[in-house]
């Protein structure tokens, strides 16, 4: 697992500031530009760049193994809220995606797509 929250945050901020200064110097600038799409936030583990701090924090869970989102029914854990939401359909029985050919329903769009390719494709 990663470092404790307070120490980890300080370490992260130090690495982030150091990486930003290095990148600015490499680009020949005194500071990073204010472009909204610039990847000025870097992962402290692999230096992958992101445009906002929240995306860095989510990405770093790949390295730390942190899974802050927990299913209340089976206690499976997930790194992103969207993954938990999709998983919870298993428990609710919600099938949001219906085949237009046979009306069979699926909990995920990708499962519907696979069904249509296998069962209804004319190719």
N, C-alpha and C positions, 0 to 999 in steps of 0.2 A: 504494500500500500504506500501511498505518498506521505509526505511530511504532515505534521499537525497543521491545523488551519492557520494559526497566527504566524508560525515560523514559515510555513509553506507560502503564505501570502507575501511576506516580506521577501523571501527568496525569489518568488515569481516576479515581484515588482522590480527587484534588482536586475534579474536576468532580462526582463522586458526592456527596462531603461537602457541597459548595456547594449542589447541587440538593436534597439532603435538608433542609438548613437552610432554604432558601427555601420548600420545600413545608410544613415544619412551621410557619413563621411565617405563611404564607398560611392555614393551617388554625387559627391562633390557639393553637398548642400550643408548649411549650418544646422538645419532641423528638418524633420520630415515634412513633406508637403501636406496640405489640408485636403487633398483629393479624397472623396468619400469611398472610392473603390480601392484605394491603396491598401495593400496588405501590411499594415504597420504593427500589428500585434502578432508576436511570434510565440510558438509553443516552446516552453522551457526545456522540453525533452528532445525535440527533433528539429526545432527552428522553422517548422512549417508556418507560413504567414496567413493571417486572417484579417478581414476588414473591421471586425469588432471584437471586443473583449469577451462577450458572451460565447462567441463561436470558438474562441481559443479554450475557454473553460470547458466547453462540451467536448472538444477534440481531446483535451488532455486526459479525459477519462479513459481513453484507449490505453494510455500509458500507466495510469494509476489503478485501473480496475474499479474505480468508484462507480457505484450504481445507486443513485439517490432516490429513484422512483420505485416504489414497492407495491405490488398487487395486494389489495386487502383480502382477497379471497384465497389465494394460494401462496402468497409471499414471494413469488418470483420477483426479481429485481431487474431494473433497466437503467441504461445510461441516459435516455431521453424520455421526456413526457409523452411524446407521440408514439413511441414504441410500447409504452405501458397502455395507452389508450387503445391501440390496435389489439394488444393482447387481451384486454378486458372483454372484447367481443366474444372470446371463447366462453366466458362465464355468462354473458347476457343473452347469447344466442342471436344477436343482431346480425342480419345479413343485408348489407347495404347495397350490394351490387347484383343486379338481376340480368340474366341472359335474355336478350330480346328475341331469341329463336325458340327457346324451350321453357323460359321462365324459371330455370333453376337459379338459386340465389347463393351468393358467396360473401364471406366476411371481408375479403380483400380484393381490390381491383386486379391484382396480379393473378389471383386464382381464377377469376372470371376470364381474363385474357387467355390463360392456358387452356381452360375448358373450351372456349370458342375456337381456338386453333386446332385442338384435337378432335372436337365433336362436330364443328360446323364449317370448317375450312373447306373450300372447294379446290384448293391447290393440290 
